[in-house]
């Protein structure tokens, strides 16, 4: 035994291993065999097969768990479907009491949950017990409040229905809380599938639900591998799919659900930047790196695995980091002094090794602590790569493991460029003593969450989620509640009675133009790109016919190149996103005033083209003017929130425009739909590429003159005419388009959802339903503004 003197000299840690007796007793009480939790009980079916839950420390089997198939998934969905009516009909107060009870039970049994979590996942016990359990309880407490306040806060919104939720193996119980708490608060019922590697804590959670007597069927748990998740994604009675996991699987889910009518939330991978400026407190920043990169062995989606250091402190920062890495402890996850436990599985070890060995083979500079030794296990030591090219696989591909890649930058502009040089956009961390610098850089970063002088802070009051290959949607806060609600009017929308969306224009025919149209429409309409009327790339136009099928004009026949040009023009108009909200409001007011001045002209045009009566056409113009005024009013009022978190920090929830948006208009009400779509988008700072009505494009092309006379900056609004669905496909597939809105057929809506999977852009489609454009509940307001932005949460130090 070492003497006290020796211990003080070496400062070696003693063992402080958490006891596993209670967890083992719980496993033994089930004979180490676990069944799915369906309709309030653990259900057994004939001919069930099993998979093993393995302790990653030693490879020993902890339990056998049912591999759920079609029978189990069907039963779980049916139970959730049957429970939905009674659960959603409860008062908010009643639902709040159940959520509050869940939070209380989590706190009561926190130690058992934490030990089981570490046994199952290899996560260090200090993370499971001190961080995860408190966050789990916090989410249920917070959403108990939302359950109580739902009707007076989310006025006119209703729960979606049965939600299928698929969670990963990292921080599994926290993922359960992130998914189930808002779903239940909103009034939905749930079928949730934990990761096969880490199912045990979720099954213990099921027993907790029994203890509080949650009504049967409200929460159902199915266990299994990816095939179980596929059955959920394809199930016709699940109205919403929520998935957290890899980007590749997220793309597959986007493809599978396209056209199904399912709502979708995706929280996917990341390659998050950790930016350190030369005035930062280096000691604090290094501790931040440890927290950002090696929490959960680097297996968290938000791991700050790209370290960007200002050139003047690059070598010093790396030296400090190497010194800190020497003191990291890799060992038994149940030892309270362990910094890094094990990777979750042999498959995860293989994937991490593959990327690391590839980088070494490519000549990358790497460093590991001197104590590193080869282990024939899932323990993986931290590794630091430096001087990596920004385009290398190591800097671009997600590595779910304890690996960090360091590179340098010279100034703030270059730091932002390097940080944004990725297809992901989940989180970022900025370290500087200059708050002005921090607040200048943070809004420019492509990330859903930015932490200033901190990392990996989470709270139920603040939304979390990303953009690009990191997915879309938010979890937590008011923005997370919207993900589980829909406007009440949406359920009763009728379908279009006639298919007006398959009219495919060809090159202009030689048939004579209606002589009565001469003088009214006497030229071929061009595209409007970058503030100029331009001819189509193909050089062709197509005939525009009136309601009596007479050719009255011609319109440019757009193609892929025209869309590319329009997107490029919109990209060059990025200053519009940075202009003040007041200036955007004044621009919209000018557009409204100039349209009003020419109201009689547009009314006559609509009469001639669409066959609408004088009252109907004038009504459309007047409503378009009113809608422009409406969004001008909102421009400087649709702002963010200050989320009050449990930390000594506040999170600024800032609505952020998508950037370039694609919008596709239907045949009906060609002027009003044009205004209804582009006005909210540009009001909050987006630039748009609009495909006007294929059948009646002339009101939109004439609207270009209104834009010109209103001093709209070039590239803010771009119009490309042609066949809607052909051009919509190009917009959906374009990587520089951040979001697409589509109003058209169910078939076209499905195509948009499917084609947007490339960069996983947000899509908002009508699925062939008809909205009443003159009903302000359906055709303007909060829902349009909400879909025109993403929320960026910036965490700021606050107080002492």
N, C-alpha and C positions, 0 to 999 in steps of 0.2 A: 504494500500500500504506500502511495506517495505521501510525503510529509506536507504540512501546510505551506512551508517555505517553498518547496518544489512546485506546488500548485500555483502559488502566487507568481513564481518566476516564469512558468510556462503559460499560465492563464488558459490551460486546457479546460474544455467543458467536461463536466461530469454527465453521466447518463441520467436523463429524466424522462423515462418512457411512460407513456400513458397506458393505464391498465385496459385490457381488452375483455375482461370477464363479462361485463354486461352485454357487450356486443355478441360474444360467443354464446352466451346463454340465450339470447334472442334467436340466433341462428339455429341453435339446438332445439329450441321450443317449436320450430317449424320443421324439425328433422332435416334441416338444410335443403328443403325442397319448397319452391315458391311458385304460386299460381297467379294468373292475371286477376286484377281487382275489377270486377264488373258488377254493376247494379248493387253496390254496397257490400259485396262479399267477395271472397277469394274463390273463383269459379273453377271447377274441374270438368273437363270434357273427355270424351272417349278418345283413345289413341293419341294422347298428347306426347310430343317429343320435347327434349330438353337440351339446353346448352349449359356450359359451366361458367360460373363467376369465379375468377382466379385472383388470388392475392398476388399483386405484382412484386411484392418483396421476395417471394420465394417460389412462386409458381404453383403453390398448393391450392386445391379447390376449396373455396369458401362455401359454395352452395350450387345446387342445380336449379335452373329456372326454366319455365315453360317457354318454348319457342312458339309464339302465337301465329296462327294461320288465319285462313279466311273465316272459319267458324267463330273463333274468338273475337276477331275484329268486327265481324257482323254483329255479334252479341253485344259488344261494347258500344258500338254506334247506335244500335237499337235502344239500349238502355239510356244513352245520352239524349237521344231523340225523344223518348217517352218522358224523360224528366224535364225537358226544356220548358214546356208550357207552365208547369207549376213553379219551377224555379224562377223563371223570368217574371211570373206574376206576383212573386213575393214583393213586399215593400222594400225599399232601399235599406231601411232600418233593420229588417229581418236578415237580409243578406249580409249586412255589415256585422251583425252579431256572430254569424258563422265565421266570417273572416277574422274577426277579433279573437274568437276562440281558437282558431288555427294558430294564430301568432302566439297566443299564450302557451299553447301546448308545445310549440317549437322551442320556446324559451325554457319550459319545464324539462324537456328531454334533450336539450341542446348537446350535452356531453355525449350521450349515446349516438345521436346523429353524427356528430363530428368524428368519433372513433370509427364508426361504420364507414363513413365517407373516406377516411384515410386508409382503412383496410382495403377498401374496394378499388380506390383510384391511385393510391401511392402519393397522395397530396399530403404535405407536411401538416401535422396536427395543429400547429399554431395558426395556420391559415384556415383550416376547417373550423376550428373552435372559436378563435378570436375575431375572425373576419367574416367568414361565410355565414355562420349561424345567426349573428346579429343582423346581417343584411337580409336573410331569409325572413326573420321575424319582422323586420322593418317593412318589407314589401307587403306583408299581409296586414299589418297595422295601417299602413298608408292607404291601401286599397279598400280597407274597411270604410275609411272616410269617403272614398270615391263612390262606393256602393250607396252610401247614405245620401250623397249629394248629386247623384247622377241626373235625376230628372230636372233639377233646377240649374244644373251647370251645362249639361249637354241637351239643351231643349230641342225637342223634335227628333231625337235620335233613339234608336232601338237596338237591342242585342241582335247579333247576326244569326245565331243558332248553335249548331254543333260545331265545335272547333277541334280539329285534329292537330295535335302539337307533337313535334319530334325534336328531342333535345340531345345535346352531345354529351361526351364523357367528361368534359372539363367542368368543374364546379357544378355537379349534377343537381344537387338540391337547390342551389341558387337559381339554376335554370328552371326548375319546377316552379319556384316562387315567381320568377319573372313572367312565366307563361300563365299559370293558373290564376294568380291573384287578380290581374286585370280582367281576365275572361269571366270569372265568377262575379266580380264587382259589376261588370256591365250587364250581367244577366244571362250569359251563355252557359252551356254545359260543355264538358271537355272529355276527349279521349286523348290520353297522352302516352307517348312511347319513350321511355328512357333509353339511353345507349345500352347495347348489350353488355359492354364491359363494366358499366357502373349502374346497375339496376337496383341494388339493395336498399339504398337510402330512400328511393322513391317508393319501394314496397313497404318500408317502415312508415313512411308518410301516409300510406293507405290505412294502416292501423290507427294512426292519429285521427284520420277522417271518421273512422268508425267510433272512436272515443267521443268525439264532439257531436256524433249523430247527424252528420251531414246527410241530407236526403239521398236515398239510393239513386244512382245513375247520374248525379251531377258531375262527379269526377270518376273516370274509369281509366285504368292503367293496363295497357297491353305491353308485353315484353317480347323481345326478339331482335333479330338482326335487320338488315336493310330491307329484306323481303316483307317484313311486317310493316315497315314504313311505306313501302310501295302500295300495299293493300289499302292503307289509310288514304294516301294521296289519290287513289283511283276511286275511292268509295263515293257513290253518288249522293249519300245522305249526310256527308260532311260539307258544311257550307264554307269553312275557312281552314286553310292549312297554314300553320306557323312552323317554320323550320330554322334551326340554328345548326350550322355545320359547314361543310366544305363548299367552295364556290362551284365546283363541278356538279355536285349533287343538287345544289340550288338551281343550276341551269336545267338539269333534268326535270326537276319539279316544275319549273316555269313552263317547260315544254309540255309536260304531262297535263297540267291544269289549264292550259290555254283553251279557251272556248267552253270550259266546263261550268262557268259561272261562279267558281270558287274564288273567294277573296284570298289573298296571299300576302304573307309577311316573311321576308327572308333576312336573316342575320348571318352573314357569311365570313369569309376569311379576311385577313388583313396583312399589311406589311407596313406597320405604323412607324412614323418617324419620331425620333427623340432628339430635339434640337437644343443645343447648348451654346449660348453666346458667350463672348469672352468676359463679360462682366458678371456672369452667374456665380453664385456660391458653389464652387466646385465640389466641396465635401457633400453638400446637400444634393447636388446633381448626381453624384456617383451613387448615393443611397437611393435616389430616384431611379437610376438605371437598374439597380438590383431589384427594386420593387416592380419596375415596368417589364423587365426582361425575364426574370427568373421566378416570378410568382407562378406557382403551379408547374414548375419545371419548364417554363416557357410555353406551356400548352394552352395558354389563354388566347382567345382570338384577338385581344387588344394588346398583346405583347409588343413593347416598343423595340422591335428587333433591328431597326435601322437607326444607328447612332450618327447624328450629324453634328460635328464639332467645329467651332470657328477656328480658322487656320492658326491664329496666334496662340491658342491654348491646346491645340491638337495633341502634341506630344505629352504635355503635362497631364491632360485629362486621361489619356490612355495609360500613363504611368500610374496615376491614382486608381484607375479602374482595375489594373492588373494587381495592384497591392490589395485592393478590396476583394478581388476574386480569390486571392490566396487564403483569405479568412473564411470563405464560404464553406459550409459543411454539407456534404452529400452523405446521406445515411438513412437510417430507419425513419420512415415517415411518422411513426408514433413517438419519436423522441422530440420533446418540445424544443430542443436546441438545434434541430435539423433545419437547414435552409432549403435544400433541395431533396425531395424524395425520389421516387422512381417515375419513369415514364409509365403510361397507363397500360401498354400492351407490347407484345413482341412486334406486332405490325407497325406500331408507332415508332419503335426503335429502328426498324428497317428503313422506314421513310426518312427519318432524321439522318441516319448513317449514309443513306444514298446521296442526299444533297451535300452533306459535309465532305464525303469522300470525293464527290465530283468537283467541289471547289478546291480541294487540296490538289487533285490531279491537274486542275487548270492553273496551278501555280499561285493560288491565293495565300497571302501571309496570314498565319493563324497562331494563336497563343492559348495555352491552357495552364492552369496552376501547376506548381511543381509536385503537388501531392497526388496528381492524377495517376491512376494505375488501371490496368485493364481489368474489367469486371465481366464475368460471364453472367450477367443479370440485366435487369431493366434500369439499373442506376446509370445515369449518364452525366458526366461532369460538364461544367460550363465551358464554353469555347468562344473566343473572341477572334473575329476576322477583321483585318484592317487593309486600307489602301485598295479597296474593291472598286472596280468600274461600276458606275451607276446602272449600266445596261446588263451586268452579269446576272446569271440565274440566281446567285446567292442574294443579290440586292433586289431582285424582282419577284421571286417565288416565295410563297409563305413557307416558313420552316416552323413546324409546331414542335419546338424543342428548345433547350437552353442555349441557343445560339444567337449572338449579336454581331452585326456587321457595322464597322465604323468607317466613316469617310469625312472629309473636311469641306468647308465652304468658306468663302471670303467675306461675303456681306449678306445682309438680310434678303435681298432679292434673289441671290443664288441659293440661299437656304430654302426659300419657298419653292423655287424651281426644282431643286433636288427632292424636297419632301413630296411634291406633287408628281414626281416622275414615277408613277405607279398606277396600275389600273384599279387599285384598292382605294378605299376612303373611309376607314372606320374611326381611328383615333389618332391623336398627335399630342406631343408634350413639348412645351416651350419653356426654356429656363433662361431667365435674365432678371437683373435687378431693375431694369428700365421698363416700367409698366407701359409707357407710351410705345416702346418697341414691341412689347408683348401684344398689346391691343391692335397694333398695326399689322402684325404678322398673322395673328390667329384667324381673322376672318378670311384671309387669303388661302389658308390651308384647306386642302380637299380632305375633309374629315367631318364626321358627325359629332365628335366630341373632341375638345381641345382642353388639356389641362395646363395651367400656367403655374410653374414652379411646384408641380406635383405630378403624380401619375397614378393610374389605376384607382381613381376615386369613383365610387358608385353610390347612388342613393335612389330610393324609390320615387322621390320627387322630381328627379331629372331624367329626361328621356335619353335612351342609348340606342344607337344604330348608325348605319353608314350609308354610303352611296357607291356607285360603280360596282365593282366586283365584290364589294363588301355587303351588297344587298340593299334593301330599302325597308322602310317602316321603322318605327321607334318602339322601345319598351321602357315603361316608366313614365311618370308625370302625366299631365293632361294629354300630351301628344300620344302617349302609349294607350290611353283609354280610347281614343278615336279609332285605333286599330281593331277594336272589338265592337264597334257600333256602326250603324248605317242610318241614313236619314229615313224616317218613317215612310215618306212618300215613295221611296225607291221600290218597295215591295209591290206596289199596285200599278206600276207603269205598264201601259199597253205595248204590244209589239207593233212595229210598222205593218200596216195592212197590205201595202204594195211593196214589191221589191224594186226600189228605185236606185239600187246601188250597183247593178250589173251592166249599166249602160257604158259600153267601152267605146270611146271615141276613136275613130280612125282618122286618116288624113282627110282634109276638107274635100267634100264632094263638089261636083260641078253643077248640082241642081241650083235653080235660080233662087235668089233671095226674095223674100216677100217684099214687094215694092212699097208697102206701107211702112216698112221698117227703115227705108231710106231716110236720112236726115235725123232719125232717132238714134240709130246705131250704124255708123257708116265707116267703121274701120275694124281691122282684126286686132283684138286685144292681145297685149304682150304680157310677159311676166313682169313682176316688180321686184327687183333684187338690188340691194344696196342703195336704195333711194332712187333707182333709175328704172325706166321701162326698157326691157331688153328682149330681144328676139330669142326664140327657143333654140337650144343647141341643135336639134335635128332639122330645124328650118321648116317644120310643118306646123299646120294649125288644124283644128277640127271644127266641124260645123256646130253652131249653137242654134238650137231650135226653140221656138216658143211653145206655149201650152197646146197649140193647134198643130204642132209638128212641122211648122214652117221654118226654114232656115232664115235667121234674122241677123246673124253675125258669125264671126269666127273667133276662136281663142287659141292661144299658143298651146301646142301639145308638148307638155313637159316630159323630161326623161331623167335618168339617174344623174347625168351631168348637171342639169339645171338645179336639182336638189343639192348636189355638192356645192355648186356656186352659191346658192342661197344660204346654206349652212356656214360656208366660209365668210360670207358677208355678215351674217349674224354674229359669228365669232369675233369679227373685227370691231363690232359695236359694243364690246365689253364695257366700255365706259358708262353705258346706260345702267348697268347693274350697280354702278358706284355713285351715280348721280343722286342728289337728294330726293327724298320722297316728295317734297314740295314741288320740285321741278317736274317730276313725273306727273304729279296731279295737274299742274298747269298745262302740260302737253295734252293730257286727256281732255281737259276742259276745252282746249282749242279745237281738238278733233270734233268734240260734240257740237260746238258752236258752228263750225264750218259745215258739218253735215246738216245741221238744222237749217242753215241758209239755203242749202241746195235740196231741202226736203222734198219740194214739189217735183223736182227733176228725178230724184231717186224713186219717188212714189210712182211716177209715170213709167219709169223703166221697169219696175216690178210688175205693174199692171200688164205692160206689153209682153213681158217674158213669161210670167207665171200664170197669167189669166186671172189673177186675184182681182177682186173688185176694188173700187177706189177707196172705200173705207178700210178694207183689209190692208191694202198696200200702204196707205198713209199711217195706219196703226203700226205697221212693222217699222217704218222709218222713225216714228215718234218713240217707239220703244227702244230702238237702237240708240237714239240720242239720250234718252233717259238712262239707259244702261251705262253709257259712257260717263255721264255725270255721276252715276252711282259709284263706279270704280275710281273715278277721280277723287271722290270724297274719301274712299278707303285708302288711297295711296299713302297718305301720311298718318294713317291711323291703324293700319294692320301691322302692329309691332309685336314685340316679344314679351317675355316674362322674366322675372327674377325668381328662380326656384330657391326656396329656403331648405337647405339640406341639413343633415345632422353633423356636418363638418364645420369647421371655422372657415367656410368658403361659401360663396354663392355661385350658382350656375346661371349664367345669362343664356336664356333660350331665345336665340335669334332666328327669325324666319329668313331663310337664305334662298334666293332664286336658283332654279335648276341651271340657269345659263341659257342655252339654246333649247327651245322647245319646238316640237313638231305638232301641228294641229290639222285635223282633217274634218272638213265641214260636210254636212249632208245636203240633199237636194232641196229640202223644204226651207222656206224662209231664208234665202241665201244671204241677204244683208244682215239680218238679225243674228243668225248663227255665227257669221264672221265676227261680229262685234262681241257676242256672248263668249266666244272662245279667246280672242286675242286681248280684250280689254283687261280682264283680271290678271292675265299673264304678264303684260307689260307694266301694269300698275305696281306690281311688287318687284320689278326689275329684270324680268326675263326678256330675251329677244326671241322672236318667233318666226318660224317658216310655216306659212299657212297654205294648205291646199284647199281652195274654195270649192264650192259646189261644182261637181262635174257638169251637171245638166244646165245650171244657170250661173256661169262664172262672171257674167258681165257686171252685175252690181259690185262685185269685189274688185274687179280690175278698174272700174270707174272710181272706186273708193281710193285708189292710189292718188288721185288728184286732191282728195281731201287731206290725205297724209302729207302731201307736198306742201299744201297751203297752210298746214298746221305746224310746220317746222319740226316734224318728227325726224330725229337723227337718222341718217342712212344706215340701213341694216337692222334697225329695231323691229320693223315689220317687213317681211318679205312674202310675196305671193307667187306661187307656181301653179299654173293651171294644167289640167290634164285629167287622166283617169285616176280617181281618188285612191283606189286600192293599190294600183301599181306604185304610185308615188308614196303612199303610206308605208309600203314595204321598205322602200329605200330609207325613209326617215327612221323607221323602227330598227333598221340594221346599222344605221350610222353611229359610229362610236363617239362622235362629237355632239350628239344630241342627248340631252340629259333626261328628257321626259317626252312622252307622246300622249296627246289626247285624240281620241277617235270617236266620232259620231257617225254611225253607219249601220251596216248589217251585222248580224250575229257572226256570219262567216268572216267578215272583215275584222271584227273585234277579236276573234280567235287568232287570226293571222298576226295581228299587232302583238298580242300577248306572246305568241310563239316566236315571232321574229325579233322581239326586244330582248331575247335571252342572251345575245352576244355580250353586251356590256351591262346587262341586267338593269336597263333603264326603267324608271317608273312608268307605268302605263295606266291610263284612265280611259276606259271604254264604256260604251252604253249597252253592249251585248244585244243590239237589235231592238232595244226598247225606245219608245217615243216619249220625249219629255215635252211638256207644255211650255213652250218658250215664253208665253205671256204670264205664266205663273211664277212669281218671284221666288217662291220656295224651291221650285224645281230648276230654275234657269239662272239664278244669280245668288250671290251671297257667300257665306262662310265656307261652304263645301268647295266652291270654285277657288277661293283664295287659298284654302288649306292644301288643295292639290297642286297649286302653283308654286309651292315652296317646299323646302325640306328644313327641318329644325336643326340648327347647330348649337350645341351646349358648350359654352366656354366657362370653365371653372376658374374663379378668381379668388386669391387670398383675401380674407376679409376679417377685420377686427384684430385683436391682440392674440 
